[in-house]
């Protein structure tokens, strides 16, 4: 309950204290730092909008890693905020348009201490009017699976709506992979099974199978509605 209350206060703080400003730095409150700032036109008005990922900088949220892992002796559980800001033509002021305080995972996870940071600064792109974000899930111990996923959003009906979702999930030892590509414009998806990321010169290797199917959605998937990104989200599309 305390955690929910903290998130509510944080969202209230951002929305009302940092709603508009000419300087993007203004949207980084005291006790936080900017991880990523990417600019580009998101709403086809010819102006450079911005996407920011900011992170709380609180040493109290850095804890000792109780698990013996090859790399991390400490785990940073500092929360992250994803901010989408639109630039106004009249006064060149940035307005906070979309905010999600849970979608970007923290650098580390208490539940999965071997999981390396799935978010990377170069994983955010604005291209051809789309906001694109990539996550890479790699465990340095205890798990052989790797997941690489990409979300593509487009501004529509006053929100950022998910239009495409792609993932590849593979086993580092065997190389066997599952690929999923979801197109929420055509409402179709395909799944490829039996593929292998390694070159296998073997007649007994399975032949990849690509299966198409329709998608039934009752409402659009918006950036605001998404919970924390994780390496199991793709299972919703299997």
Residue, then its C-alpha position, 0 to 999 in steps of 0.5 A: x500500500x505504501x508503494x502504491x501511495x508513493x507512485x501516486x504522489x510521484x505521478x501527481x508531482x510530475x503531472x502538476x509541477x512539471x507539466x510545461x516548460x521550455x527546458x527539458x531539464x525542468x522535467x527532471x526533479x531534484x533527486x532524479x537524473x536523466x538517462x535518455x533524451x531523444x527528440x523527433x516529431x511524434x504528432x506530424x506538426x513539424x516540431x521536435x517533440x521529446x522522449x525522456x527516461x529519468x531515474x530516481x537517484x536515491x542511495x537507499x534504493x541500492x541494496x546488497x545482492x544476497x545472491x552470489x552472482x558473477x557481476x552485481x554485488x549490489x542491486x539498484x532498485x531506483x524507479x524510472x519514469x518514461x516521459x513524452x513531451x510535445x513541443x508547442x509551435x506558438x511558444x516553443x514550450x514542452x508539454x508533458x503529454x504521456x507519462x508511465x512510471x512503471x513501464x521502464x524496469x529498474x536497473x536490477x530486480x530483487x526477484x531476478x538478481x541475475x538479470x542485467x539491466x534490460x534498458x539501454x540508452x540507445x534503445x529509444x528511437x523516434x523514427x518516421x513519426x513512431x516512438x520505438x523502444x527496445x528491451x534486451x533481457x539477459x541473465x548472467x546466471x541461472x537462466x539460459x534464455x535471452x529475449x529481445x523485444x521491440x515496441x513501436x507506438x504511434x500518436x493517435x487519438x491523443x495517446x501513444x498507441x502500440x502498433x507493432x510488437x516484435x520479439x525473439x526468444x532463444x536458448x543460448x546453449x541450443x540456439x532454438x528460438x521463437x519469433x513473434x511479430x504482431x501487427x496491430x494495424x492489420x490485426x495479424x501476427x505470425x509465430x516462427x518456431x523451430x528456428x535456430x540462431x546458430x548455423x546448423x549444417x545438419x539434415x536432422x535440424x527441424x524446419x522452421x514453421x511460420x504460423x499466421x493468425x488474426x488478433x482480436x482486441x477490444x480496445x487499443x493498447x496504449x503506452x499509459x496502460x502498459x505495466x512493467x516491461x518484462x521478458x514474459x510479456x510475449x507469452x500474451x501473444x502465443 
